[in-house]
Amino acid sequence: MVEYKETLLMPKTDFPMRGGLPTMEPKMQEKWNEMDINKLVNERTKDRPSFILHDGPPYANGDIHIGHALNKVIKDMINRQKSMTGFHVPYIPGWDTHGLPIEQALTNKGVKRKEMSVAEFRELCEKYAYEQIANQSSQFQRLGVRGDWENPYITLKPEFEARQIEVFGKMAEKGYIYKGLKPVYWSPSSESALAEAEIEYKDVKSASIYVSFAIKDAKGVVPADAKFIIWTTTPWTLPANLGISLNPEFIYAVTQVGEKKFIVAKELLETVAKALEWDSYEVIQEVKGQEMDRIVAAHPFYDRDSLVMVGDHVTAEAGTGCVHTAPGHGEDDYNIGKLYDLPILSPVDNRGCYTDEAPGFEGIFYDDANKMVTEKLKEVDALEKLNFFTHSYPHDWRTKKPVIYRATPQWFASIDAFRDELLQAVTATKFTPAWGETRLYNMIRDRGDWVISRQRAWGVPIPIFYAENGEPIISPETITHVSSLFREHGSNIWFQKPAKELLPAGFTHAGSPNGEFTKENDIMDVWFDSGSSHQGVLVERGLTYPADLYLEGSDQYRGWFNSSLITSVAINGYAPYKGLLSHGFVLDGDGRKMSKSLGNVIIPEKVMNQYGADILRLWVASVDYTADVRISMDMLKQVSEVYRKIRNTLRFLHGNVADFNPATDRVAYEDLREMDQYMYMRLQDVVKTVRTAYDRYEFAAVYHAVNNFVAIELSSFYLDIAKDVVYIEGHDNKDRRAMQTVMYDTLMALLKLMTPIIPHTTDEMWSYLGQEEASVQLTNFPEVEENENFADLRAKWVNVIAVRDEVLKALEEARNAKVIGKSLEAKLSVYADGEVVQLLNDSNINFAQLSIVSEFVIAGSKADAPEHALVLDKTAIVVEKADGEKCERCWSITETVGKNEAHPTLCTRCAEVVENYYV
């Protein structure tokens, strides 16, 4: 006797329901490594046009954080999609390896920097960098990021350094490199310039003084006996004062106070009067800042002019609106001083002590001089008020001692010399998001010259020699020679050999009659390292230059995007990238910055150990990365639910095409039933939407399109309906093969479309499909298919779905009222008018099957509906128990059960299937 349940064609698949991603993914990655998937992909696509996403190098120090994961996964999704849509996509990951953090890390480990040579210390730095690279590389690969991990680019490698020297040389040849004085953060305790990243802020108590400057030449604009009042919290900088800055648009009040006249900004007059305890005062003149331009005041205690200048940097937030200006000790001061051709006076040495350029204070430590300067001002009757206040002040993050702004001789790259070219390059670049263009344009427009020298050991040396007369030597001949030395030996040779041995053989120079030379001891700013990567990687490795895309966090408009643009335009006249894409920062679930002290840090490794890399990747795809994004373990749990739905849908599709051979069983589109044609059309919509979203780097649109298609149109609609056909009918029934055709194409399309996002999962499923290609990564995205009947089908099925939605609502209410249990217990009597009736009578649409009910009756017009009918927009519906018996095999309720004597518990449809296939 036939066991009827054995005759059902239930899904068959070995693809596990549970992903077990933390265990499965490393095994999948081992498989990829064994087959060298990156090589196979590149060999398959080698004859295609290239797409180059040039990797911005993370710094080689410490474990990767969630921001790294966001960045690398976005890059990987783009690369994977491009390689599956017609491009050759060699991806070379890279690392930034020079600079202070590694020096500091070694110091923290007990390395005694001053007890060894520079070359020995640099060797330790290099060893440490490689250790960090190995650690980070394994973590990036655990994310599933595909690339040439065996041959990454590393900024300390000889070939990279050689290219960097060439970039420097070309810029020097064009006259863009010069040495000059400019204020930088200077740490007297470290005797070194510092970058902003090396600064931390602590509260300190400082003197707050108001100082009056008498006028020497009023230009007939203000009374000759008036005085400007400035306010400063750094009395020690007054020996370096060369001017007073006003805002050109401010109104300034010439104020009579007893026998004296003072000039301050009108907007700040009341505040100043209160601070200086003026009992009474009278404004005797108002004058615009611009009108006082180039009035000459006298330095309070030196026989020196203090020029009145106008600049937009002067604000009314504090002080007097008259700003003490020392071009050697402040960035704004320097900029306006340069504009007015003032000298850059910085009478403080490397240790923070005054030089003889500050008469009366020679040898005094700057901080100790605050009191002495104040006493001098009091002595000459220029001190109007002295207070003390506590405020935040920059400190050296290593020594924890205060830093100062101090002009020191530094090497600069001129920006002014080719700023217009830079701005043109920005406008020629495509930005995602679009606001990035304005941001970078404004930064380049307002940027000062680039200080490229650093007083450190761990970095690429500035390849400059000095003649005996002090003249710097930078020539194509010396640059070419140094570059070749670095390519052969690495840059450490600079610190191992004397200058003479680093110069070309037989080199002579007029400035060195005795043939003696010295070399520059400073290294290049690390941004010059990474900013040269378009030469060190793209040109060095024969890749397309400029790159198609640079992709980093939004902080890189000021960093890598900026420095790369400058070096590329300087030497070639165009940007190193055709497109720039930036992403925001990763915050916690409440929108707070992540920090160890708050305990809200989410570590990628922990996420992968708990959920798997594909869940983390799916989260990346789900967020609008162009702004700051949030992440929490709860959010990841929600994403894992979406993943589970996608995985189970793939599993269901696979299980139901187990006996389907696309070569022999496929049903042509024109022979599909209308419902199947509709789903095939919807699949094409999804393919089109997803492909377009990928091309626009809109991964959240991919995520939502696939999620909605899987959850709503597949799981809740087509696949639910399909069970009545693919389980019940005979294996080669035409309707069944039709549905299997759509299911198979849907499975294949979803696998390919989701491979850039969840490659471990899609490749896992691919391994069960018996395909010719060893990996889904070796396939192309599905092309969008169009059909002339799609438009009519779409218009018609909008109404079909609307009627079905009303049916589902009626069934739900009946279920809640305990009229029925499962929908197959129901008989539907539907009342409708006009076009809806025509739709219900359409022979191409099986509404009973669409509704998953046992009986569907078109009972009359809406006016004929009984009172107990549920009246809806298009229909009125009565739900009741279906007439007949329940079929043991398909569970539908029908009066045909028992009609077949051989199979009395089956409906006639099931009895026919059993007799044709199993008896």
Beta strands, then each sheet from edge to edge (+ up, - down):
strand 1: 53-54
strand 2: 94-95
strand 3: 153-154
strand 4: 177-187
strand 5: 192-194
strand 6: 199-217
strand 7: 226-232
strand 8: 243-246
strand 9: 251-257
strand 10: 260-265
strand 11: 282-288
strand 12: 296-298
strand 13: 305-310
strand 14: 322-325
strand 15: 383-396
strand 16: 404-413
strand 17: 430-432
strand 18: 450-451
strand 19: 453-454
strand 20: 465-466
strand 21: 472-473
strand 22: 518-519
strand 23: 523-524
strand 24: 547-553
strand 25: 577-583
strand 26: 586-587
strand 27: 629-630
strand 28: 826-832
strand 29: 855-860
strand 30: 870-871
strand 31: 875-881
strand 32: 885-886
strand 33: 893-894
sheet 1: 1+ 24+ 25+ 17+
sheet 2: 2+ 3+
sheet 3: 5+ 4- 16+ 18-
sheet 4: 11+ 9- 10+ 7+ 6- 12+ 13- 8- 14+
sheet 5: 11+ 9- 10+ 7+ 6- 15+
sheet 6: 19+ 23-
sheet 7: 21+ 20- 22+
sheet 8: 26+ 27+
sheet 9: 29+ 28+ 31- 30+
sheet 10: 32+ 33-
end
